């Protein structure tokens, strides 16, 4: 195996020597016949231009070599790019300062806008036109050391990958795909057109600055469209702009698919349509748009078709207002007139020019085309009138590409022996120029064009990025005119790179001077937040009102902010306002009513006490135990007055006072009622023969009983105040809304329950005893009145518990005050009203005889 490998390597090394010794030659395998223009010179610059948009039909049988067909659909705009290259070469040759002792020539070929024909044309340029060359000539540098082109990104990728192996440089004037900035894959590729990475950035800036959050995207089915859309989507991430649909224009231009794309555009809510497609693809789509009369869309164009007069002429109604990004426009002196004037010699000598003019003017030259394919003979006097709306942006890129090559060659000529950039300080070879050496100087070239622009290439072979923002205006004659309304210049840095004069913009889609609205969902007003709709992009959302206590004070807020402590949201949920401090005060209506009832009860009780004291010697007062009646009236007065302690701003002393005063005064009151009830029962039992029970229920015993009952409640209150006293507290938020309610917290629920429970226990005992004594016969019997009073008392406090628990805010306190007043009035009226009636209104019945009547 090792011996065979050595034999194979020896043959490989010896082969070229053997071929050269035999005097063998290289033969041209095929010739590209799509059309070309050639001029002799010391250095021949190659050029690739899509003069025609329709390539010949390929042979799919692969059984024999066939002659390529003829390309169709000539494009005057692309032909102008080729003419610009010729114009620039001639201008440089006339310049005594640039390449004074060297003449530039050119070999420009028609690529027919297909990858296959573009690669064939490129290989034809570098391989030469001779049918047979010797081995020495075949091994030398190619006749064309550099190529200007191609216009398409996908075709430039194919050519750059192929010619890059041989180190042949390319300077493209229109291939803007960001993928071509990859120095690893395309080390010999340079361009005078900015990378689409900057155009995608400029488009994203336009969409976000206009508030267009819901857009559609149309792309071509090639590297330019696919990678351009990919870059755009990357720039739109996090910008708040969402894409409703992405449609791809097929290269087959199938009518049903084009129609479906336009229908998708019409059915979408996205009023803005962003395109990333080359001019021929867009022409097919826009024709269908005009056919279906789609007039309510704002089109965003790339530099590929933003300045195409052919597209703008389709329909001013559908396309007026289009906004596009165009390469920098420069008026090149003499170029406009050159493009419209073709010498008769060129008509007769160049088949490519004849073919273009035949298609444009509908005539034919003698021998120029297939007989009968076109109309009458061309006179040779036809003139290419320059359209007024022609926008020389691509032409300027071709102009810069030729000057870049010329200045690189000038730098090669200026090299001083021994100071060159190559090994041992060698200077580059000039006869012939070697592509790799020219590539070195092209990467380092730095010059100023005749129009004053500084041109250079960065480490990726890209120029500085600058775009004019173009707006399609409706002209006086109904034609579309290109108006510059802004600029994007990446060299200015973030914040300064994008400029748009809205006052000059005429919007598409029938919006006129008003900025179009293109959103999935309307903006959420302040007071609401955005909630993304399930299964849809973030730009499609519902507006949810902020919860109570939360606000959003900006449009399209994604969250609601909780208000700080002691603040609450207003009714619109747009700002936090200070909470209203609320408590049962003497100023509000409820506080005034309860205070009035409290004072009225105390005054009434005092009046009754005065009446009883004034008539203390009458039989009625004496028969009803005047001492207990006086004590009961005093305690009832305290019950009425303790209600006032519940009204007003809570303070530590008032919180402790209100509950203890309430608990003790009611116990004293109930203890007196209980003592009176027991006395009534014992008095009737004492009338039985031999009964001596009254001696155990005399005045001393009654006082002791009241004191003991009161002492128990005092003990409970003392323990409550010591262990967990009632203190002021605040309650805010929730059902209370924008209020801070000041309350007295009970401190200990057990203590509060014991106070109420003890009062309830005494009331229940009084009720039972009075109920048993209600039918005792004498007129001075108070049992029936006590029964009714205890019935009212118990009913009030039983109803108090659920009402107290369910009442919000200050109404909790109001319920407790109402219960105190209601039970107090019940005791006062049920026990003392009948007695006052007799004392004051029926004094004739206030006699001992009447009291003793059965």
DAURTA-V592677 format. One record per residue. SS is DSSP state (A for helix, B for strand, O for the rest). D_FIRST is the distance of its C-alpha to the first C-alpha in whole Angstrom. Layout:
ss=SS d_first=D_FIRST
ss=SS d_first=D_FIRST
//
This chain:
ss=O d_first=0
ss=A d_first=4
ss=A d_first=5
ss=A d_first=5
ss=A d_first=6
ss=A d_first=9
ss=A d_first=10
ss=A d_first=11
ss=A d_first=13
ss=A d_first=14
ss=A d_first=16
ss=A d_first=17
ss=A d_first=19
ss=A d_first=20
ss=A d_first=21
ss=A d_first=24
ss=A d_first=25
ss=A d_first=25
ss=A d_first=27
ss=A d_first=30
ss=A d_first=30
ss=A d_first=31
ss=O d_first=33
ss=O d_first=32
ss=B d_first=34
ss=B d_first=34
ss=B d_first=36
ss=O d_first=38
ss=O d_first=37
ss=O d_first=40
ss=O d_first=43
ss=O d_first=45
ss=O d_first=48
ss=O d_first=50
ss=O d_first=52
ss=B d_first=52
ss=B d_first=54
ss=B d_first=53
ss=B d_first=55
ss=O d_first=53
ss=O d_first=53
ss=O d_first=51
ss=B d_first=49
ss=B d_first=49
ss=B d_first=49
ss=B d_first=47
ss=B d_first=49
ss=B d_first=49
ss=B d_first=52
ss=O d_first=53
ss=O d_first=56
ss=B d_first=56
ss=B d_first=55
ss=B d_first=54
ss=O d_first=51
ss=O d_first=50
ss=O d_first=49
ss=O d_first=45
ss=O d_first=44
ss=O d_first=43
ss=O d_first=42
ss=O d_first=39
ss=O d_first=39
ss=O d_first=40
ss=O d_first=40
ss=O d_first=44
ss=O d_first=46
ss=O d_first=47
ss=O d_first=50
ss=O d_first=53
ss=O d_first=53
ss=B d_first=57
ss=B d_first=59
ss=B d_first=60
ss=O d_first=60
ss=A d_first=63
ss=A d_first=62
ss=A d_first=58
ss=A d_first=59
ss=A d_first=61
ss=A d_first=58
ss=A d_first=57
ss=A d_first=60
ss=A d_first=60
ss=A d_first=57
ss=A d_first=58
ss=A d_first=62
ss=A d_first=60
ss=A d_first=58
ss=A d_first=61
ss=A d_first=63
ss=A d_first=60
ss=A d_first=60
ss=A d_first=64
ss=O d_first=64
ss=O d_first=64
ss=O d_first=63
ss=O d_first=60
ss=O d_first=57
ss=O d_first=60
ss=O d_first=58
ss=O d_first=55
ss=O d_first=56
ss=B d_first=54
ss=B d_first=53
ss=B d_first=52
ss=B d_first=50
ss=B d_first=51
ss=B d_first=50
ss=B d_first=51
ss=O d_first=49
ss=O d_first=51
ss=O d_first=50
ss=O d_first=47
ss=A d_first=44
ss=A d_first=42
ss=A d_first=45
ss=A d_first=44
ss=A d_first=41
ss=A d_first=41
ss=A d_first=44
ss=A d_first=42
ss=A d_first=39
ss=A d_first=42
ss=A d_first=43
ss=A d_first=40
ss=A d_first=39
ss=O d_first=42
ss=O d_first=44
ss=O d_first=43
ss=O d_first=42
ss=B d_first=39
ss=B d_first=38
ss=B d_first=36
ss=A d_first=33
ss=A d_first=35
ss=A d_first=37
ss=A d_first=34
ss=A d_first=33
ss=O d_first=36
ss=O d_first=38
ss=O d_first=39
ss=O d_first=43
ss=B d_first=44
ss=B d_first=42
ss=B d_first=44
ss=B d_first=45
ss=B d_first=49
ss=O d_first=48
ss=O d_first=48
ss=O d_first=51
ss=O d_first=49
ss=A d_first=47
ss=A d_first=45
ss=A d_first=44
ss=A d_first=44
ss=A d_first=41
ss=A d_first=39
ss=A d_first=39
ss=A d_first=39
ss=A d_first=35
ss=A d_first=34
ss=A d_first=36
ss=A d_first=35
ss=A d_first=32
ss=A d_first=33
ss=O d_first=36
ss=O d_first=38
ss=B d_first=42
ss=B d_first=44
ss=B d_first=47
ss=B d_first=49
ss=O d_first=53
ss=O d_first=53
ss=O d_first=50
ss=O d_first=51
ss=O d_first=48
ss=A d_first=48
ss=A d_first=44
ss=A d_first=44
ss=A d_first=45
ss=O d_first=41
ss=O d_first=40
ss=O d_first=36
ss=O d_first=36
ss=O d_first=38
ss=O d_first=38
ss=O d_first=40
ss=B d_first=42
ss=B d_first=46
ss=B d_first=49
ss=O d_first=53
ss=O d_first=54
ss=O d_first=54
ss=O d_first=52
ss=A d_first=53
ss=A d_first=53
ss=A d_first=56
ss=A d_first=58
ss=A d_first=57
ss=A d_first=59
ss=A d_first=62
ss=A d_first=62
ss=A d_first=62
ss=A d_first=65
ss=A d_first=67
ss=A d_first=67
ss=A d_first=67
ss=A d_first=70
ss=O d_first=72
ss=O d_first=72
ss=O d_first=70
ss=O d_first=68
ss=B d_first=67
ss=B d_first=65
ss=B d_first=63
ss=B d_first=60
ss=B d_first=59
ss=B d_first=55
ss=B d_first=53
ss=O d_first=50
ss=O d_first=48
ss=A d_first=46
ss=A d_first=50
ss=A d_first=52
ss=A d_first=49
ss=A d_first=48
ss=A d_first=52
ss=A d_first=54
ss=A d_first=51
ss=A d_first=52
ss=A d_first=56
ss=A d_first=56
ss=A d_first=54
ss=A d_first=57
ss=A d_first=60
ss=O d_first=59
ss=O d_first=62
ss=O d_first=64
ss=O d_first=66
ss=O d_first=65
ss=B d_first=63
ss=B d_first=62
ss=B d_first=63
ss=B d_first=61
ss=B d_first=58
ss=B d_first=57
ss=B d_first=55
ss=B d_first=56
ss=O d_first=53
ss=O d_first=52
ss=O d_first=53
ss=O d_first=56
ss=O d_first=57
ss=A d_first=61
ss=A d_first=62
ss=A d_first=59
ss=A d_first=61
ss=A d_first=64
ss=A d_first=63
ss=A d_first=62
ss=A d_first=66
ss=A d_first=67
ss=A d_first=65
ss=A d_first=67
ss=A d_first=70
ss=A d_first=70
ss=O d_first=69
ss=O d_first=71
ss=O d_first=69
ss=O d_first=71
ss=B d_first=68
ss=B d_first=65
ss=B d_first=62
ss=B d_first=60
ss=B d_first=56
ss=O d_first=56
ss=O d_first=55
ss=A d_first=58
ss=A d_first=58
ss=A d_first=57
ss=A d_first=60
ss=A d_first=62
ss=A d_first=61
ss=A d_first=62
ss=A d_first=66
ss=A d_first=67
ss=A d_first=67
ss=A d_first=68
ss=A d_first=71
ss=A d_first=71
ss=O d_first=72
ss=O d_first=74
ss=O d_first=73
ss=O d_first=75
ss=O d_first=75
ss=O d_first=72
ss=B d_first=71
ss=B d_first=68
ss=B d_first=65
ss=B d_first=63
ss=O d_first=60
ss=O d_first=60
ss=O d_first=58
ss=O d_first=61
ss=O d_first=64
ss=O d_first=65
ss=O d_first=65
ss=A d_first=68
ss=A d_first=67
ss=A d_first=66
ss=A d_first=70
ss=O d_first=72
ss=O d_first=71
ss=O d_first=74
ss=A d_first=75
ss=A d_first=77
ss=A d_first=74
ss=A d_first=72
ss=O d_first=74
ss=O d_first=74
ss=O d_first=70
ss=B d_first=69
ss=B d_first=65
ss=B d_first=63
ss=B d_first=63
ss=B d_first=61
ss=O d_first=63
ss=O d_first=66
ss=O d_first=67
ss=O d_first=69
ss=O d_first=67
ss=O d_first=70
ss=O d_first=70
ss=A d_first=67
ss=A d_first=69
ss=A d_first=71
ss=A d_first=68
ss=A d_first=66
ss=A d_first=70
ss=O d_first=70
ss=O d_first=67
ss=O d_first=68
ss=A d_first=69
ss=A d_first=66
ss=A d_first=63
ss=A d_first=65
ss=A d_first=64
ss=A d_first=61
ss=O d_first=59
ss=A d_first=58
ss=A d_first=57
ss=A d_first=60
ss=A d_first=62
ss=A d_first=60
ss=A d_first=61
ss=A d_first=65
ss=A d_first=65
ss=A d_first=64
ss=A d_first=67
ss=A d_first=70
ss=O d_first=69
ss=O d_first=70
ss=B d_first=67
ss=O d_first=67
ss=O d_first=67
ss=O d_first=63
ss=O d_first=62
ss=O d_first=61
ss=O d_first=61
ss=O d_first=65
ss=O d_first=67
ss=O d_first=65
ss=O d_first=67
ss=O d_first=71
ss=O d_first=73
ss=B d_first=72
ss=O d_first=71
ss=O d_first=74
ss=O d_first=71
ss=O d_first=74
ss=O d_first=73
ss=O d_first=72
ss=O d_first=70
ss=O d_first=73
ss=O d_first=71
ss=O d_first=72
ss=O d_first=74
ss=O d_first=72
ss=O d_first=69
ss=O d_first=67
ss=O d_first=65
ss=O d_first=62
ss=A d_first=59
ss=A d_first=60
ss=A d_first=61
ss=A d_first=57
ss=A d_first=56
ss=A d_first=58
ss=A d_first=57
ss=A d_first=53
ss=A d_first=54
ss=A d_first=56
ss=A d_first=53
ss=A d_first=51
ss=A d_first=53
ss=A d_first=54
ss=A d_first=50
ss=A d_first=50
ss=A d_first=54
ss=A d_first=52
ss=A d_first=49
ss=A d_first=52
ss=O d_first=54
ss=O d_first=51
ss=O d_first=52
ss=O d_first=49
ss=O d_first=48
ss=O d_first=49
ss=O d_first=46
ss=O d_first=44
ss=O d_first=41
ss=A d_first=39
ss=A d_first=41
ss=A d_first=44
ss=O d_first=43
ss=O d_first=45
ss=O d_first=44
ss=O d_first=43
ss=B d_first=46
ss=O d_first=45
ss=O d_first=43
ss=B d_first=43
ss=O d_first=40
ss=A d_first=40
ss=A d_first=38
ss=A d_first=41
ss=A d_first=44
ss=A d_first=42
ss=A d_first=43
ss=A d_first=46
ss=A d_first=47
ss=A d_first=46
ss=A d_first=49
ss=O d_first=51
ss=B d_first=55
ss=B d_first=58
ss=B d_first=61
ss=O d_first=62
ss=O d_first=65
ss=O d_first=67
ss=O d_first=66
ss=O d_first=63
ss=B d_first=61
ss=B d_first=57
ss=B d_first=54
ss=O d_first=51
ss=O d_first=50
ss=O d_first=46
ss=O d_first=46
ss=O d_first=47
ss=O d_first=50
ss=O d_first=53
ss=O d_first=56
ss=O d_first=58
ss=B d_first=61
ss=B d_first=63
ss=B d_first=66
ss=B d_first=67
ss=B d_first=69
ss=B d_first=72
ss=B d_first=73
ss=B d_first=76
ss=B d_first=79
ss=O d_first=80
ss=O d_first=84
ss=O d_first=83
ss=O d_first=81
ss=O d_first=77
ss=B d_first=75
ss=B d_first=75
ss=B d_first=72
ss=B d_first=74
ss=B d_first=72
ss=B d_first=73
ss=B d_first=71
ss=B d_first=68
ss=B d_first=65
ss=B d_first=63
ss=A d_first=61
ss=A d_first=61
ss=A d_first=65
ss=O d_first=63
ss=O d_first=64
ss=O d_first=68
ss=O d_first=68
ss=O d_first=65
ss=B d_first=67
ss=B d_first=70
ss=B d_first=72
ss=O d_first=76
ss=A d_first=77
ss=A d_first=80
ss=A d_first=79
ss=O d_first=77
ss=O d_first=78
ss=B d_first=76
ss=O d_first=75
ss=O d_first=76
ss=O d_first=79
ss=O d_first=80
ss=B d_first=81
ss=O d_first=82
ss=O d_first=81
ss=O d_first=77
ss=O d_first=76
ss=O d_first=75
ss=O d_first=72
ss=O d_first=72
ss=O d_first=71
ss=O d_first=74
ss=O d_first=77
ss=O d_first=77
ss=O d_first=79
ss=O d_first=82
ss=O d_first=83
ss=O d_first=84
ss=B d_first=81
ss=B d_first=77
ss=B d_first=74
ss=B d_first=73
ss=B d_first=70
ss=O d_first=70
ss=O d_first=68
ss=O d_first=65
ss=O d_first=65
ss=O d_first=64
ss=O d_first=66
ss=O d_first=68
ss=O d_first=70
ss=B d_first=72
ss=B d_first=76
ss=B d_first=78
ss=B d_first=80
ss=B d_first=83
ss=O d_first=83
ss=O d_first=84
ss=O d_first=87
ss=O d_first=87
ss=B d_first=84
ss=B d_first=84
ss=O d_first=81
ss=O d_first=83
ss=O d_first=80
ss=O d_first=79
ss=O d_first=76
ss=O d_first=76
ss=O d_first=73
ss=O d_first=75
ss=O d_first=79
ss=B d_first=80
ss=B d_first=82
ss=O d_first=86
ss=O d_first=86
ss=O d_first=89
ss=O d_first=93
ss=B d_first=91
ss=B d_first=91
ss=B d_first=90
ss=O d_first=92
ss=O d_first=92
ss=O d_first=90
ss=O d_first=87
ss=O d_first=87
ss=O d_first=88
ss=B d_first=89
ss=B d_first=93
ss=B d_first=95
ss=O d_first=96
ss=B d_first=100
ss=B d_first=101
ss=B d_first=103
ss=O d_first=106
ss=O d_first=109
ss=O d_first=111
ss=O d_first=115
ss=O d_first=114
ss=O d_first=113
ss=A d_first=115
ss=A d_first=114
ss=A d_first=114
ss=A d_first=118
ss=A d_first=119
ss=A d_first=118
ss=A d_first=120
ss=A d_first=123
ss=A d_first=123
ss=A d_first=122
ss=A d_first=125
ss=A d_first=127
ss=A d_first=127
ss=A d_first=128
ss=A d_first=131
ss=A d_first=132
ss=A d_first=132
ss=A d_first=134
ss=A d_first=136
ss=A d_first=136
ss=A d_first=137
ss=A d_first=140
ss=A d_first=141
ss=A d_first=141
ss=A d_first=142
ss=A d_first=145
ss=O d_first=146
ss=O d_first=145
ss=O d_first=149
ss=O d_first=149
ss=A d_first=148
ss=A d_first=145
ss=A d_first=143
ss=A d_first=145
ss=A d_first=144
ss=O d_first=140
ss=O d_first=140
ss=A d_first=140
ss=A d_first=138
ss=A d_first=135
ss=A d_first=136
ss=A d_first=136
ss=A d_first=133
ss=A d_first=131
ss=A d_first=132
ss=A d_first=130
ss=A d_first=127
ss=A d_first=127
ss=A d_first=127
ss=A d_first=124
ss=A d_first=122
ss=A d_first=123
ss=A d_first=122
ss=A d_first=119
ss=A d_first=118
ss=A d_first=118
ss=A d_first=116
ss=A d_first=113
ss=O d_first=113
ss=O d_first=112
ss=O d_first=108
ss=O d_first=107
ss=O d_first=108
ss=A d_first=107
ss=A d_first=111
ss=A d_first=112
ss=A d_first=109
ss=A d_first=111
ss=A d_first=114
ss=A d_first=114
ss=A d_first=112
ss=A d_first=115
ss=A d_first=118
ss=A d_first=117
ss=A d_first=116
ss=A d_first=119
ss=A d_first=122
ss=A d_first=121
ss=A d_first=121
ss=A d_first=125
ss=A d_first=126
ss=A d_first=125
ss=A d_first=126
ss=A d_first=130
ss=A d_first=129
ss=A d_first=128
ss=A d_first=131
ss=A d_first=134
ss=A d_first=132
ss=A d_first=133
ss=A d_first=136
ss=A d_first=137
ss=A d_first=136
ss=A d_first=138
ss=A d_first=141
ss=A d_first=142
ss=A d_first=141
ss=O d_first=143
ss=O d_first=146
ss=O d_first=146
ss=O d_first=149
ss=O d_first=148
ss=O d_first=145
ss=O d_first=144
ss=A d_first=141
ss=A d_first=141
ss=A d_first=142
ss=A d_first=138
ss=A d_first=137
ss=O d_first=140
ss=A d_first=139
ss=A d_first=137
ss=A d_first=135
ss=A d_first=134
ss=A d_first=133
ss=A d_first=131
ss=A d_first=129
ss=A d_first=128
ss=A d_first=127
ss=A d_first=125
ss=A d_first=123
ss=A d_first=123
ss=A d_first=122
ss=A d_first=119
ss=A d_first=117
ss=A d_first=118
ss=A d_first=116
ss=A d_first=113
ss=A d_first=113
ss=A d_first=113
ss=A d_first=110
ss=A d_first=108
ss=A d_first=109
ss=A d_first=108
ss=A d_first=105
ss=A d_first=103
ss=O d_first=106
ss=O d_first=105
ss=B d_first=104
ss=B d_first=103
ss=B d_first=99
ss=B d_first=98
ss=B d_first=96
ss=B d_first=94
ss=O d_first=91
ss=A d_first=91
ss=A d_first=94
ss=A d_first=96
ss=O d_first=94
ss=O d_first=95
ss=B d_first=97
ss=B d_first=98
ss=B d_first=100
ss=B d_first=102
ss=B d_first=103
ss=B d_first=104
ss=B d_first=102
ss=O d_first=104
ss=O d_first=102
ss=O d_first=102
ss=A d_first=102
ss=A d_first=104
ss=A d_first=107
ss=A d_first=107
ss=A d_first=107
ss=A d_first=110
ss=A d_first=112
ss=A d_first=112
ss=A d_first=112
ss=A d_first=115
ss=A d_first=117
ss=A d_first=116
ss=A d_first=117
ss=A d_first=121
ss=A d_first=121
ss=A d_first=120
ss=A d_first=123
ss=A d_first=126
ss=A d_first=125
ss=A d_first=125
ss=A d_first=128
ss=A d_first=130
ss=A d_first=129
ss=A d_first=131
ss=O d_first=134
ss=O d_first=134
ss=O d_first=137
ss=O d_first=139
ss=O d_first=143
ss=O d_first=144
ss=O d_first=144
ss=O d_first=142
ss=O d_first=139
ss=O d_first=136
ss=A d_first=134
ss=A d_first=133
ss=A d_first=133
ss=A d_first=130
ss=A d_first=128
ss=A d_first=128
ss=A d_first=127
ss=A d_first=124
ss=A d_first=123
ss=A d_first=122
ss=A d_first=121
ss=A d_first=118
ss=A d_first=117
ss=A d_first=116
ss=A d_first=114
ss=A d_first=113
ss=A d_first=112
ss=A d_first=111
ss=A d_first=108
ss=A d_first=105
ss=A d_first=107
ss=A d_first=106
ss=A d_first=102
ss=A d_first=102
ss=O d_first=103
ss=O d_first=101
ss=O d_first=102
ss=O d_first=105
ss=A d_first=106
ss=A d_first=106
ss=A d_first=108
ss=A d_first=111
ss=A d_first=110
ss=A d_first=111
ss=A d_first=114
ss=A d_first=115
ss=A d_first=115
ss=A d_first=118
ss=A d_first=120
ss=A d_first=120
ss=A d_first=121
ss=A d_first=123
ss=A d_first=125
ss=A d_first=125
ss=A d_first=127
ss=A d_first=129
ss=A d_first=131
ss=A d_first=131
ss=A d_first=133
ss=A d_first=135
ss=A d_first=135
ss=A d_first=138
ss=A d_first=140
ss=A d_first=140
ss=A d_first=141
ss=A d_first=144
ss=A d_first=145
ss=A d_first=145
ss=A d_first=146
ss=O d_first=148
ss=A d_first=150
ss=A d_first=152
ss=A d_first=150
ss=O d_first=149
ss=O d_first=152
ss=A d_first=152
ss=A d_first=153
ss=A d_first=151
ss=A d_first=148
ss=A d_first=150
ss=O d_first=150
ss=O d_first=148
//
